[in-house]
């Protein structure tokens, strides 16, 4: 069994050091690219 731990993509809250809890912050353009790249890497596992 393999366990892979990931984070969400970058949000504007991350950039502005705003702590996120249960409220979903929208991912920004960089975060979207991060998610797409992660998806491609996970498909290869």
C-alpha positions in Angstrom: 0.0 0.0 0.0 1.2 3.5 -0.8 0.0 6.6 1.0 0.5 9.9 -0.7 0.1 13.1 1.2 -0.6 16.3 -0.8 -1.7 19.9 -0.2 -4.2 22.0 -2.0 -2.9 24.4 -4.7 -1.9 27.9 -3.8 -4.6 30.4 -2.9 -4.6 34.1 -2.5 -5.1 33.5 1.3 -1.8 31.6 1.4 0.0 34.5 -0.3 -1.5 37.0 2.2 -0.8 34.8 5.2 -4.5 34.4 6.0 -5.2 31.2 8.0 -7.8 29.0 6.3 -10.0 26.7 8.3 -13.2 25.3 7.1 -13.8 28.1 4.6 -12.7 27.2 1.1 -10.4 29.7 -0.5 -10.4 29.7 -4.3 -7.1 28.5 -5.8 -5.4 31.1 -8.0 -3.7 30.6 -11.4 -0.5 29.3 -9.9 -2.6 26.9 -7.7 -4.4 25.6 -10.7 -1.2 24.8 -12.5 0.1 23.1 -9.3 -3.1 20.9 -9.2 -2.8 20.0 -12.9 0.9 19.0 -12.5 0.1 17.0 -9.4 -2.7 15.2 -11.2 -0.3 14.2 -14.0 2.3 12.9 -11.4 -0.3 10.9 -9.5 -1.6 9.2 -12.6 1.9 7.8 -13.2 2.0 6.1 -9.8 
